[in-house]
């Protein structure tokens, strides 16, 4: 599967993001001891083996992702307008800062809730629409989406699939005249129709349908 690389690991951005959110959230009491979840509660020692360090990093990564998923749940489902506004303000970085594009891929690869997947997909759509991204990056995202829909598509919620397909077709539209690889989406969509599962068949039809809609839609570029 295509990976979108960045010099900082996904955990770095997720911990930074959630740390900032915790400091802004007036419902949470400030930390008064060394048990803060974003910092180590004990000094490092020579007895820490690589296996233990890897486990700790993996544990922090899963914990931060779970908090992100909870924040996405509040963004889309909370009945409290102030809570939604705070979550929206905190998560806006994913859609306006190109440095967070690899983190969107990380969320798509690892998140378990559809609302977190929706955040990643919708953020990428805004990035692609409102920013002039490098050609190779757009090709990487396009290839990643094709593979993702083929492997994960059948198990996703309908609204997540539709958002991912819209992103794929938006990339295709913007790149149609820049590189012939973007035009492969037609052939790739047909391959979905030959798959054994009805879910793949439906995804192939949705891609073709959305592609027609996208090509007929007039968009005013802001870059």
RARAPE-V537284 format. One record per backbone hydrogen bond with DSSP energy under -1.0 kcal/mol. CO is the residue of the C=O (numbers start at 1). NH is the residue of the N-H. E is the energy in kcal/mol with one decimal. If there is no record, write none. Layout:
co-><CO/CO>
nh-><NH/NH>
e-><E/E>
//
This chain:
co-><9/10/11/12/13/14/15/16/17/18/19/20/21/25/36/45/49/50/51/52/53/54/55/56/57/58/59/60/61/62/63/64/65/66/67/68/69/70/71/72/73/74/80/81/82/83/84/85/86/87/91/92/92/93/97/98/100/101/102/103/104/105/106/107/113/114/115/116/117/118/119/120/121/122/123/124/125/126/127/131/134/135/136/137/138/139/140/141/142/143/144/145/146/147/148/152/153/157/158/159/160/161/162/163/164/165/166/167/168/169/170/171/175/175/179/180/181/182/183/184/185/186/187/188/189/192/197/198/199/200/201/202/203/204/205/206/207/208/209/210/211/212>
nh-><12/14/15/16/17/18/19/20/21/22/23/24/25/28/39/48/53/54/55/56/57/58/59/60/61/62/63/64/65/66/67/68/69/70/71/72/73/74/75/76/77/78/84/85/86/87/88/89/90/91/94/95/96/97/100/101/104/105/106/107/108/109/110/111/117/118/119/120/121/122/123/124/125/126/127/128/129/130/131/133/138/139/140/141/142/143/144/145/146/147/148/149/150/151/152/155/156/161/162/163/164/165/166/167/168/169/170/171/172/173/174/175/178/179/182/183/184/185/186/188/189/190/191/192/193/195/201/202/203/204/205/206/207/208/209/210/211/212/213/214/215/216>
e-><-1.0/-2.2/-2.7/-2.0/-2.8/-2.6/-2.1/-2.1/-2.1/-2.4/-1.7/-1.2/-1.8/-1.3/-1.6/-1.8/-2.3/-2.4/-2.0/-2.4/-2.3/-2.5/-2.6/-2.5/-2.4/-2.4/-2.3/-2.6/-2.1/-2.1/-1.8/-2.1/-2.5/-2.0/-2.1/-2.3/-2.0/-1.8/-2.2/-2.0/-2.2/-1.6/-2.3/-2.4/-2.1/-2.1/-2.8/-2.4/-2.0/-2.4/-1.5/-1.6/-1.1/-2.0/-1.9/-1.6/-1.6/-1.5/-2.0/-2.2/-2.3/-2.3/-1.8/-3.0/-1.6/-2.3/-2.0/-2.1/-2.4/-2.8/-2.3/-2.1/-2.1/-1.9/-2.3/-2.8/-2.1/-2.6/-1.6/-1.4/-2.1/-2.3/-2.4/-2.4/-2.3/-2.7/-2.3/-2.4/-2.0/-2.1/-2.6/-2.9/-1.7/-2.1/-3.2/-1.7/-1.7/-2.3/-2.5/-1.6/-2.4/-2.5/-2.2/-2.1/-2.4/-2.6/-2.1/-2.3/-2.1/-2.3/-2.3/-1.9/-1.2/-1.9/-1.6/-1.2/-1.1/-1.1/-1.3/-2.8/-2.2/-1.8/-1.5/-1.0/-1.0/-1.2/-1.6/-2.4/-2.0/-2.4/-2.0/-2.3/-2.3/-2.0/-2.5/-2.8/-2.2/-1.7/-2.0/-3.0/-2.3/-1.5>
//
